[in-house]
Amino acid sequence: MKLDKSKIQKIVIISILSLIAIWWIYTRYIISDEAKIKKTIRKVQSASREMDTNTIMKYISRDYLDQEGNTRSEIFKALFRYERIYSRVEIKIFTIDINIFNELGKKIAIVDIVASVNAYGKNEEPAILFKKQSERYLFKIKFRKDGNTWKILEYLDHHPVE
């Protein structure tokens, strides 16, 4: 059986078009874990701007426990108090560094976020959450993949970036 040149060209063109279609579908519809984590961060950032505690809590793991012993319930209470004090919290993110690994069969990510955090009281006057307004801080947060969503498992640390 002999293949002529035109049939070979058609097979090559169909193969290339198929690969392009697969690549396009993959890049458009199959989202990486890094992109999902960044999406979670953007949603929390947006909810903080509006002081939307319910949305923020959707991204806090039920197993949340930080080094100070705060649980998910205590985070909810703190956010509820903030709602009464602040009209909004502006988070400006400069960089996000994500390190994903497996821990006891679960996908875990340690995320370093360099950001400034500025709070505004009910009268829209600046309120200081940290040492200085608009200062850059490095926030270290631990995430865990729950189903198809990445949630905050633990707040590890923050410190000013020089």
Buried (B, 14 or more C-beta within 10 A) or exposed (E): EEEEEEEEEEEEEEEEEEEEEEEEEEEEEEEEBBEBBBBBBEBBBEBBBEBBBEBBBBBBBEEBBBEEEBBBEBBBEEBEEBEEEBBBBBBEBEEBEBEBEEEEEEBBBBBBBBBBBBBBEEEEEEBEEBEEEEBBBBBBBBBBBBEEBBBBBBBBEBEEBE
